[in-house]
Amino acid sequence: MFWLRDKTVQVSGVFTGAVQLEGSIDGFAFAPVSSPITAPGFTTIRLAIAYLRVHTLELTAGTPAAVIAGFDFRAI
């Protein structure tokens, strides 16, 4: 995923809680790369990271879902 310089994450679903996008270069040490997400919507990640995961901070109801997309700038 590191070759996708700009990544967009779409969080969807009806849920009550918060999820956190976390990124890592080595796949072991993850750190937050966005503010906590508490509602469906889009978030852009403009970091060169190799790994991206969704960490559930708090969930009291529902099921959030996340999808990621990006653009390979090497193709230009």
C-alpha positions in Angstrom: 0.0 0.0 0.0 3.0 2.3 0.4 3.0 3.1 -3.4 -0.4 4.6 -3.0 0.7 8.1 -1.8 -2.8 9.4 -1.2 -5.3 6.9 0.2 -9.0 7.4 0.9 -10.9 5.5 3.5 -14.7 5.2 3.5 -16.3 4.3 6.7 -19.9 3.2 6.4 -22.7 1.5 8.5 -24.9 2.5 11.3 -22.9 2.5 14.5 -22.4 4.2 17.9 -18.8 4.5 18.8 -15.4 5.5 17.5 -12.8 3.9 15.2 -9.2 5.0 14.7 -7.2 4.6 11.5 -3.7 3.5 12.3 -0.7 3.2 10.0 2.7 1.5 10.1 5.8 1.2 8.0 7.0 -2.1 9.4 3.7 -3.8 10.2 4.4 -4.0 13.9 4.5 -0.5 15.4 1.1 1.2 14.6 0.3 4.8 15.3 -2.9 7.0 14.7 -3.0 8.6 11.3 -6.3 10.4 11.7 -8.7 11.7 14.3 -11.1 9.2 15.7 -14.1 8.6 13.4 -17.5 8.6 14.9 -19.8 8.7 11.8 -19.8 7.4 8.3 -17.8 9.4 5.8 -14.5 9.7 3.9 -11.0 10.4 5.3 -7.9 11.0 3.2 -4.5 9.7 4.4 -1.6 11.5 2.8 1.2 9.5 4.3 3.6 7.0 2.7 2.8 4.0 5.0 2.9 0.3 4.1 0.1 -0.9 6.4 -3.2 0.6 7.4 -5.7 -0.8 9.9 -8.9 0.2 11.6 -8.8 0.0 15.4 -12.1 0.0 17.3 -11.7 2.5 20.2 -15.3 2.2 21.4 -18.4 0.4 20.0 -21.7 0.3 21.8 -24.0 -0.5 18.9 -24.0 -1.4 15.2 -21.2 -2.5 12.8 -18.9 -0.1 11.1 -17.3 -1.1 7.8 -14.2 0.4 6.1 -13.0 0.3 2.5 -9.8 1.8 1.2 -8.9 3.1 -2.2 -5.8 4.9 -3.6 -4.0 6.1 -6.7 -0.7 4.8 -7.9 1.2 7.9 -8.8 3.9 5.8 -10.5 1.4 5.2 -13.3 1.6 8.9 -14.4 
